[in-house]
């Protein structure tokens, strides 16, 4: 991983560059309880997946999915004070060429924009959100869309993810995957290379603009 050059980095947002786990779990537990569902089962399943798909999976028949998505988004939007960046993420992202990275999230665009700003992270040139694809993670569409927008081959990209659905999406797209474990008590470490956070990472930029990871101090 550290001796390979990549055309671009594609970052998931929640759990990968932003710590919003407390907000998300609180919102989903309240949603599950409101509908008489098993909150533990719902909160285990929602990571990395678009809200509409989780609601469609668990909600009673006849539920207005769009309305429920809006309520969940509003609840998470109101908890902006609990959003923070994963350690080292701001400096790591800021050092990247603006045309060599993207954020690819299952969150709605309104929530993504708020969280990126609240966490003090740079705004990417390319932001793929829940509204931008027909099939969400674990389908590969979102990562392929980001690579196309950056005009690079997805097979030359490094996807940064934390949740099983996102990891599966990155691999299905044909990208290499780096797993960030900062927000997970039981991370999917058996699925590939891992880091806890970005504090000991830097990026070396080649003459052709390609990106290579390096450990700080090495």
C-alpha positions as CSV (number, residue, x, y, z in Angstrom):
1,X,0.0,0.0,0.0
2,X,2.7,2.5,1.0
3,X,4.8,1.8,-2.2
4,X,1.9,2.2,-4.6
5,X,0.9,5.3,-6.4
6,X,-2.8,6.2,-6.9
7,X,-4.5,8.5,-9.3
8,X,-7.0,9.7,-6.6
9,X,-8.3,9.1,-3.1
10,X,-12.0,8.6,-2.6
11,X,-13.2,9.1,1.0
12,X,-16.4,8.0,2.6
13,X,-17.5,10.7,5.1
14,X,-19.1,9.4,8.4
15,X,-16.8,7.2,10.3
16,X,-14.0,7.7,7.8
17,X,-13.1,11.4,8.0
18,X,-15.8,12.6,10.3
19,X,-16.9,11.2,13.7
20,X,-20.7,11.4,13.8
21,X,-21.3,8.0,15.4
22,X,-23.0,9.4,18.5
23,X,-25.4,11.5,16.5
24,X,-26.2,8.7,14.0
25,X,-26.8,6.0,16.7
26,X,-29.0,8.4,18.8
27,X,-31.1,9.3,15.8
28,X,-31.6,5.8,14.5
29,X,-32.3,4.4,18.0
30,X,-35.1,7.0,18.5
31,X,-36.4,6.1,15.0
32,X,-36.4,2.4,15.7
33,X,-38.2,2.9,19.1
34,X,-40.8,5.1,17.5
35,X,-41.7,2.3,15.1
36,X,-41.5,-0.5,17.7
37,X,-38.4,-2.0,16.1
38,X,-35.3,-3.6,17.6
39,X,-32.9,-0.6,18.0
40,X,-29.8,-2.7,18.3
41,X,-30.6,-4.5,15.0
42,X,-31.3,-1.2,13.2
43,X,-28.2,0.5,14.4
44,X,-26.1,-2.4,13.4
45,X,-27.5,-2.4,9.9
46,X,-27.5,1.4,9.1
47,X,-23.7,2.0,8.9
48,X,-22.7,3.2,5.4
49,X,-26.1,2.6,3.9
50,X,-28.5,5.3,2.6
51,X,-31.2,6.1,5.1
52,X,-34.0,5.3,2.6
53,X,-32.7,1.8,2.1
54,X,-32.4,1.1,5.9
55,X,-35.9,2.5,6.4
56,X,-37.3,0.4,3.5
57,X,-35.7,-2.7,5.1
58,X,-37.1,-2.3,8.6
59,X,-40.2,0.0,8.5
60,X,-43.7,-1.3,8.6
61,X,-45.5,-1.6,5.3
62,X,-47.0,1.6,4.1
63,X,-44.4,3.8,5.7
64,X,-43.8,7.1,3.9
65,X,-40.0,6.6,3.3
66,X,-39.3,10.1,2.0
67,X,-41.0,11.6,5.1
68,X,-39.0,9.4,7.5
69,X,-35.8,10.2,5.7
70,X,-36.5,13.9,6.1
71,X,-37.2,13.4,9.9
72,X,-34.0,11.5,10.4
73,X,-32.0,14.1,8.4
74,X,-33.5,16.9,10.5
75,X,-32.6,15.1,13.7
76,X,-29.0,14.6,12.7
77,X,-28.8,18.1,11.3
78,X,-29.8,19.6,14.6
79,X,-27.0,17.8,16.4
80,X,-24.2,19.6,14.5
81,X,-22.4,20.5,17.8
82,X,-21.5,16.8,18.2
83,X,-19.7,16.5,14.9
84,X,-15.9,16.4,14.8
85,X,-13.1,15.4,12.4
86,X,-11.3,12.1,12.7
87,X,-7.9,12.8,14.2
88,X,-5.5,14.1,11.5
89,X,-8.0,14.2,8.8
90,X,-8.1,18.0,8.3
91,X,-4.3,18.3,7.7
92,X,-4.2,15.2,5.5
93,X,-7.0,16.4,3.2
94,X,-5.8,19.9,3.1
95,X,-2.4,18.7,1.7
96,X,-4.0,16.8,-1.2
97,X,-4.3,18.4,-4.7
98,X,-7.9,19.5,-5.1
99,X,-8.4,17.5,-8.3
100,X,-7.1,14.2,-6.8
101,X,-9.7,13.5,-4.1
102,X,-13.4,13.3,-3.5
103,X,-15.9,12.6,-0.7
104,X,-18.4,9.8,-1.5
105,X,-21.1,9.5,1.2
106,X,-24.5,7.8,1.7
107,X,-25.7,11.0,3.5
108,X,-28.0,13.5,1.9
109,X,-26.2,16.5,0.3
110,X,-27.6,19.0,2.8
111,X,-26.3,16.9,5.7
112,X,-22.9,16.3,4.1
113,X,-22.3,19.9,3.4
114,X,-23.1,20.8,7.0
115,X,-20.9,18.1,8.5
116,X,-17.9,18.9,6.3
117,X,-18.1,22.5,7.3
118,X,-18.8,21.8,11.0
119,X,-15.8,19.4,11.2
120,X,-13.5,22.1,9.8
121,X,-12.6,20.0,6.7
122,X,-11.8,21.3,3.3
123,X,-14.7,21.1,0.8
124,X,-13.9,18.7,-2.0
125,X,-14.1,19.6,-5.7
126,X,-16.2,16.4,-6.1
127,X,-18.9,15.4,-3.6
128,X,-21.0,12.4,-4.3
129,X,-24.1,12.0,-2.0
130,X,-27.2,9.9,-1.6
131,X,-29.0,11.8,-4.3
132,X,-26.4,11.3,-7.0
133,X,-26.8,7.6,-7.6
134,X,-29.7,5.2,-8.2
135,X,-28.1,2.3,-6.2
136,X,-26.4,3.1,-2.9
137,X,-23.6,1.2,-1.1
138,X,-22.9,-1.7,-1.2
139,X,-23.4,-1.1,-4.9
140,X,-20.2,0.4,-6.5
141,X,-22.0,3.2,-8.4
142,X,-21.0,6.0,-6.1
143,X,-17.3,5.3,-6.2
144,X,-17.4,4.8,-10.0
145,X,-19.2,8.1,-10.3
146,X,-16.6,9.9,-8.3
147,X,-13.7,8.5,-10.3
148,X,-15.5,9.5,-13.5
149,X,-16.0,13.1,-12.2
150,X,-12.2,13.2,-11.4
151,X,-11.4,11.8,-14.8
152,X,-9.4,8.9,-13.4
153,X,-9.7,5.1,-13.6
154,X,-11.5,3.6,-10.6
155,X,-8.9,0.8,-10.6
156,X,-6.2,3.4,-9.9
157,X,-8.1,4.8,-6.9
158,X,-7.7,4.2,-3.2
159,X,-11.1,4.1,-1.4
160,X,-11.1,5.1,2.3
161,X,-14.0,3.4,4.2
162,X,-15.1,2.3,7.6
163,X,-18.3,0.3,7.2
164,X,-18.9,-3.1,5.6
165,X,-21.3,-1.7,3.0
166,X,-18.8,0.9,1.9
167,X,-15.9,-1.6,1.9
168,X,-17.9,-3.9,-0.3
169,X,-18.8,-1.0,-2.6
170,X,-15.2,0.0,-3.0
171,X,-14.1,-3.5,-3.8
172,X,-16.9,-4.1,-6.2
173,X,-15.9,-0.9,-8.0
174,X,-12.5,-2.4,-8.6
175,X,-10.6,0.1,-6.3
176,X,-8.1,-0.7,-3.5
177,X,-9.6,-0.1,-0.1
178,X,-8.1,1.3,3.1
179,X,-10.2,0.8,6.3
180,X,-10.4,3.5,9.0
181,X,-11.2,2.0,12.4
182,X,-11.4,5.1,14.6
183,X,-15.1,4.9,15.3
184,X,-15.7,1.1,15.5
185,X,-15.3,-1.1,18.5
186,X,-15.3,-4.1,16.2
187,X,-13.9,-2.9,12.8
188,X,-13.9,-5.0,9.7
189,X,-10.2,-5.5,9.9
190,X,-10.3,-8.8,8.0
191,X,-11.3,-7.0,4.8
192,X,-8.0,-5.3,4.0
193,X,-5.4,-2.8,5.1
194,X,-6.3,-0.6,8.1
195,X,-5.5,2.6,9.9
196,X,-6.9,4.0,13.1
197,X,-6.8,7.7,12.0
198,X,-4.6,10.0,9.9
199,X,-2.2,11.3,12.6
200,X,0.8,9.4,11.4
201,X,0.0,9.6,7.6
202,X,1.2,11.9,4.9
203,X,0.9,11.9,1.2
204,X,3.8,12.2,-1.3
205,X,2.7,13.8,-4.6
206,X,4.5,12.6,-7.7
207,X,5.5,14.8,-10.7
208,X,2.5,13.4,-12.5
209,X,0.1,14.2,-9.7
210,X,-0.2,10.7,-8.4
211,X,-0.5,10.1,-4.7
212,X,1.6,7.8,-2.5
213,X,1.0,7.2,1.2
214,X,3.9,7.6,3.6
215,X,4.2,7.2,7.4
216,X,5.3,10.4,9.1
217,X,8.8,10.0,10.5
218,X,9.8,7.3,8.0
